[in-house]
Amino acid sequence: MGTRFFDVGTAQLAFDAHGEGPVVVIAHGLTMSRAADREQALTEWDRLVKKGFRVVAYDARGHGETAGRDEPDDYRWENLATDLLALAEAISPDEPVHAIGSSMGTATILHALTRRPERFRSVALTAPPTAWETRKLQQRVYEATAAAAETMTLDDFVAASAAAPVPEIFAERWNPGPPSIDMAVLPAVFRGAGVSDLPAQEEVARIETPALILPWATDPGHPLSTAERLTELMPHAELEVAEDIATIKAWPNRVAEFFTAHP
Protein backbone atom coordinates (compact mmCIF):
# COMPACT_ATOMS: atom_id res chain seq x y z
CA MET A 1 0.00 0.00 0.00
CA GLY A 2 1.30 3.45 -0.91
CA THR A 3 1.43 6.61 1.14
CA ARG A 4 -1.77 7.71 2.85
CA PHE A 5 -2.43 10.84 4.90
CA PHE A 6 -4.19 11.31 8.23
CA ASP A 7 -5.41 14.73 9.35
CA VAL A 8 -4.32 15.77 12.84
CA GLY A 9 -5.53 19.35 12.53
CA THR A 10 -2.33 21.30 11.91
CA ALA A 11 -0.62 18.55 9.90
CA GLN A 12 -1.35 15.67 7.55
CA LEU A 13 0.59 12.66 8.83
CA ALA A 14 2.02 10.58 5.98
CA PHE A 15 1.92 6.84 6.66
CA ASP A 16 1.86 3.45 4.98
CA ALA A 17 0.62 0.05 6.11
CA HIS A 18 1.71 -3.45 5.13
CA GLY A 19 0.64 -6.94 6.19
CA GLU A 20 -2.19 -8.38 8.23
CA GLY A 21 -2.48 -9.06 11.93
CA PRO A 22 -1.96 -7.09 15.14
CA VAL A 23 -0.94 -3.52 14.35
CA VAL A 24 2.63 -2.34 15.00
CA VAL A 25 3.20 1.42 14.74
CA ILE A 26 6.74 2.60 13.92
CA ALA A 27 7.88 6.00 15.29
CA HIS A 28 11.22 7.15 13.83
CA GLY A 29 13.93 9.36 15.28
CA LEU A 30 14.77 13.06 14.94
CA THR A 31 15.61 14.12 11.34
CA MET A 32 14.64 10.66 10.06
CA SER A 33 11.54 9.39 8.21
CA ARG A 34 9.95 6.20 6.93
CA ALA A 35 12.00 6.42 3.75
CA ALA A 36 15.26 7.24 5.54
CA ASP A 37 14.83 4.35 7.97
CA ARG A 38 14.24 1.93 5.12
CA GLU A 39 17.17 3.27 3.09
CA GLN A 40 19.49 3.04 6.09
CA ALA A 41 18.34 -0.58 6.64
CA LEU A 42 19.76 -0.71 10.15
CA THR A 43 16.52 -2.01 11.66
CA GLU A 44 14.29 -3.53 8.99
CA TRP A 45 10.97 -3.35 10.81
CA ASP A 46 9.06 -4.39 7.69
CA ARG A 47 10.32 -7.91 8.44
CA LEU A 48 7.58 -8.06 11.08
CA VAL A 49 5.06 -8.44 8.24
CA LYS A 50 6.34 -11.99 7.67
CA LYS A 51 5.90 -12.62 11.41
CA GLY A 52 2.16 -12.00 11.18
CA PHE A 53 1.91 -8.29 12.03
CA ARG A 54 0.44 -5.28 10.24
CA VAL A 55 3.25 -2.71 10.14
CA VAL A 56 2.23 0.96 10.06
CA ALA A 57 5.10 3.44 9.61
CA TYR A 58 4.48 7.16 9.68
CA ASP A 59 6.40 10.41 9.28
CA ALA A 60 6.26 12.68 12.33
CA ARG A 61 5.20 16.24 11.64
CA GLY A 62 7.91 18.20 9.85
CA HIS A 63 9.63 14.98 8.74
CA GLY A 64 9.54 13.09 5.45
CA GLU A 65 6.26 13.54 3.60
CA THR A 66 4.53 15.15 6.59
CA ALA A 67 4.75 18.92 6.23
CA GLY A 68 5.43 21.05 9.28
CA ARG A 69 5.08 24.61 10.49
CA ASP A 70 7.77 26.95 11.77
CA GLU A 71 6.44 26.50 15.31
CA PRO A 72 8.78 24.86 17.87
CA ASP A 73 5.88 23.83 20.11
CA ASP A 74 4.58 21.57 17.32
CA TYR A 75 7.65 19.38 17.80
CA ARG A 76 7.59 19.03 21.57
CA TRP A 77 7.53 15.33 22.39
CA GLU A 78 4.23 15.53 24.25
CA ASN A 79 2.61 17.07 21.14
CA LEU A 80 4.09 14.39 18.90
CA ALA A 81 2.48 11.90 21.30
CA THR A 82 -0.90 13.49 20.61
CA ASP A 83 -0.35 12.79 16.90
CA LEU A 84 0.65 9.18 17.60
CA LEU A 85 -2.42 8.54 19.74
CA ALA A 86 -4.72 10.02 17.10
CA LEU A 87 -3.18 7.85 14.39
CA ALA A 88 -3.37 4.71 16.54
CA GLU A 89 -7.04 5.40 17.25
CA ALA A 90 -7.76 5.83 13.55
CA ILE A 91 -5.94 2.75 12.24
CA SER A 92 -6.90 0.39 15.08
CA PRO A 93 -10.03 1.77 16.76
CA ASP A 94 -11.11 -1.52 18.32
CA GLU A 95 -7.79 -3.00 19.43
CA PRO A 96 -4.65 -1.70 21.16
CA VAL A 97 -1.45 -1.57 19.12
CA HIS A 98 2.16 -2.54 19.56
CA ALA A 99 4.65 0.28 18.98
CA ILE A 100 8.34 0.61 18.16
CA GLY A 101 10.21 3.85 18.73
CA SER A 102 13.70 5.13 18.06
CA SER A 103 15.12 8.06 20.06
CA MET A 104 12.51 10.80 19.44
CA GLY A 105 10.07 8.02 18.57
CA THR A 106 10.80 6.29 21.88
CA ALA A 107 10.12 9.56 23.71
CA THR A 108 6.89 10.01 21.76
CA ILE A 109 5.69 6.54 22.77
CA LEU A 110 6.55 7.09 26.43
CA HIS A 111 4.52 10.31 26.53
CA ALA A 112 1.63 8.49 24.84
CA LEU A 113 1.87 5.64 27.36
CA THR A 114 1.53 7.99 30.32
CA ARG A 115 -1.72 9.34 28.87
CA ARG A 116 -3.40 6.38 27.17
CA PRO A 117 -1.73 3.13 28.28
CA GLU A 118 -4.78 1.13 27.21
CA ARG A 119 -3.99 1.95 23.56
CA PHE A 120 -0.85 -0.24 23.65
CA ARG A 121 -0.34 -4.02 23.89
CA SER A 122 3.43 -3.79 24.30
CA VAL A 123 6.26 -1.56 23.10
CA ALA A 124 9.88 -1.73 21.95
CA LEU A 125 11.85 1.36 22.94
CA THR A 126 15.10 1.60 20.99
CA ALA A 127 17.87 4.15 21.53
CA PRO A 128 16.27 5.99 24.47
CA PRO A 129 17.52 9.60 24.34
CA THR A 130 19.14 11.73 26.99
CA ALA A 131 16.66 12.44 29.77
CA TRP A 132 16.27 14.03 33.17
CA GLU A 133 19.75 14.68 34.65
CA THR A 134 21.52 14.24 31.29
CA ARG A 135 19.04 16.27 29.26
CA LYS A 136 20.29 19.81 29.82
CA LEU A 137 23.51 19.37 27.83
CA GLN A 138 21.59 17.89 24.90
CA GLN A 139 19.13 20.77 25.04
CA ARG A 140 22.05 23.20 24.61
CA VAL A 141 23.33 21.15 21.68
CA TYR A 142 19.93 21.32 19.99
CA GLU A 143 19.64 25.08 20.48
CA ALA A 144 23.10 25.56 19.01
CA THR A 145 22.15 23.31 16.08
CA ALA A 146 18.97 25.29 15.50
CA ALA A 147 20.82 28.61 15.54
CA ALA A 148 23.49 27.33 13.15
CA ALA A 149 20.88 25.83 10.79
CA GLU A 150 19.30 29.26 10.34
CA THR A 151 22.42 30.38 8.47
CA MET A 152 23.19 27.13 6.61
CA THR A 153 22.31 25.64 3.28
CA LEU A 154 21.32 21.97 3.18
CA ASP A 155 24.79 21.06 1.90
CA ASP A 156 26.39 22.99 4.77
CA PHE A 157 24.22 21.15 7.30
CA VAL A 158 25.02 17.73 5.82
CA ALA A 159 28.73 18.52 5.86
CA ALA A 160 28.58 19.67 9.49
CA SER A 161 26.66 16.54 10.47
CA ALA A 162 29.21 14.31 8.74
CA ALA A 163 32.02 16.03 10.66
CA ALA A 164 30.41 15.47 14.08
CA PRO A 165 31.85 12.82 16.44
CA VAL A 166 30.68 9.31 15.61
CA PRO A 167 29.59 6.82 18.30
CA GLU A 168 32.09 3.99 18.40
CA ILE A 169 29.45 1.38 17.59
CA PHE A 170 28.83 3.08 14.22
CA ALA A 171 32.46 3.91 13.38
CA GLU A 172 32.45 1.67 10.31
CA ARG A 173 28.90 2.52 9.24
CA TRP A 174 28.27 6.24 9.51
CA ASN A 175 26.57 8.06 6.68
CA PRO A 176 24.12 10.58 8.17
CA GLY A 177 22.95 11.86 4.79
CA PRO A 178 20.56 14.79 4.48
CA PRO A 179 17.93 15.38 7.17
CA SER A 180 14.39 14.33 6.25
CA ILE A 181 13.27 17.85 7.17
CA ASP A 182 12.84 20.99 5.09
CA MET A 183 15.55 23.49 6.06
CA ALA A 184 12.84 26.15 6.52
CA VAL A 185 11.44 24.31 9.55
CA LEU A 186 14.56 22.44 10.73
CA PRO A 187 15.45 25.09 13.39
CA ALA A 188 11.93 24.85 14.83
CA VAL A 189 12.13 21.05 14.93
CA PHE A 190 15.39 21.16 16.88
CA ARG A 191 14.06 23.83 19.24
CA GLY A 192 10.99 21.73 19.92
CA ALA A 193 13.22 18.75 20.74
CA GLY A 194 15.43 20.99 22.83
CA VAL A 195 12.65 22.01 25.20
CA SER A 196 11.40 18.42 25.51
CA ASP A 197 12.18 15.69 28.00
CA LEU A 198 10.86 12.25 28.83
CA PRO A 199 7.83 12.15 31.13
CA ALA A 200 8.56 12.67 34.83
CA GLN A 201 10.02 9.59 36.46
CA GLU A 202 7.02 9.12 38.74
CA GLU A 203 4.78 9.01 35.65
CA VAL A 204 7.03 6.47 33.94
CA ALA A 205 6.90 4.28 37.05
CA ARG A 206 3.14 3.96 36.61
CA ILE A 207 3.43 2.48 33.09
CA GLU A 208 2.30 -1.17 33.29
CA THR A 209 2.68 -1.89 29.57
CA PRO A 210 5.27 -4.61 28.75
CA ALA A 211 8.35 -2.90 27.30
CA LEU A 212 11.48 -4.20 25.61
CA ILE A 213 14.17 -1.54 26.04
CA LEU A 214 16.90 -1.72 23.39
CA PRO A 215 19.74 0.78 23.72
CA TRP A 216 23.03 0.67 21.86
CA ALA A 217 26.35 1.31 23.55
CA THR A 218 28.92 4.13 23.20
CA ASP A 219 26.52 6.91 22.18
CA PRO A 220 26.40 9.96 24.51
CA GLY A 221 23.23 11.21 22.80
CA HIS A 222 21.53 7.96 23.75
CA PRO A 223 23.25 7.02 27.00
CA LEU A 224 22.81 3.66 28.66
CA SER A 225 21.88 5.52 31.84
CA THR A 226 18.48 6.46 30.36
CA ALA A 227 17.72 2.90 29.31
CA GLU A 228 18.83 1.52 32.65
CA ARG A 229 16.70 4.00 34.57
CA LEU A 230 13.66 3.25 32.41
CA THR A 231 14.13 -0.44 33.17
CA GLU A 232 14.30 0.29 36.90
CA LEU A 233 11.18 2.44 36.79
CA MET A 234 8.88 0.43 34.53
CA PRO A 235 7.55 -2.67 36.33
CA HIS A 236 7.34 -4.84 33.17
CA ALA A 237 10.46 -3.74 31.29
CA GLU A 238 13.28 -5.89 29.92
CA LEU A 239 16.68 -4.43 28.98
CA GLU A 240 18.95 -5.76 26.23
CA VAL A 241 22.01 -3.70 25.26
CA ALA A 242 23.46 -3.89 21.74
CA GLU A 243 27.25 -3.81 21.69
CA ASP A 244 27.55 -4.16 17.91
CA ILE A 245 25.64 -3.52 14.69
CA ALA A 246 24.91 -7.22 14.15
CA THR A 247 22.83 -7.20 17.34
CA ILE A 248 20.96 -4.08 16.23
CA LYS A 249 20.18 -5.64 12.86
CA ALA A 250 18.71 -8.64 14.69
CA TRP A 251 16.27 -6.46 16.66
CA PRO A 252 13.29 -7.06 14.32
CA ASN A 253 13.33 -10.79 15.09
CA ARG A 254 13.73 -10.14 18.81
CA VAL A 255 10.92 -7.58 18.83
CA ALA A 256 8.63 -9.95 16.94
CA GLU A 257 9.26 -12.58 19.65
CA PHE A 258 8.51 -10.05 22.38
CA PHE A 259 5.30 -8.85 20.76
CA THR A 260 4.14 -12.42 20.16
CA ALA A 261 4.68 -13.15 23.84
CA HIS A 262 2.51 -10.13 24.78
CA PRO A 263 -0.58 -10.42 22.56
Buried (B, 14 or more C-beta within 10 A) or exposed (E): EEBBBBEBEEBBBBBBBEBEEBBBBBBBBBBBBBBBBBEBEBBBBBBBBEBEBBBBBBBBBBBBBBBBBBBBEBBBBBBBBBBBBBBBEEBBEEEBBBBBBBBBBBBBBBBBBBEBEEBBBBBBBBBBBBBBEBBEEBBEBBBEBBEBBEEBEBEEBBEBBEEEEBBEBBEEEEEBEEBBBBBEBBBBBBBBBBBBBBBEEEBBBEBEBBBBBBBBBBBEBBBBBBBBBBBEBBEEBEBBEBEEBEBBBEBBEBBBEBBBEBE
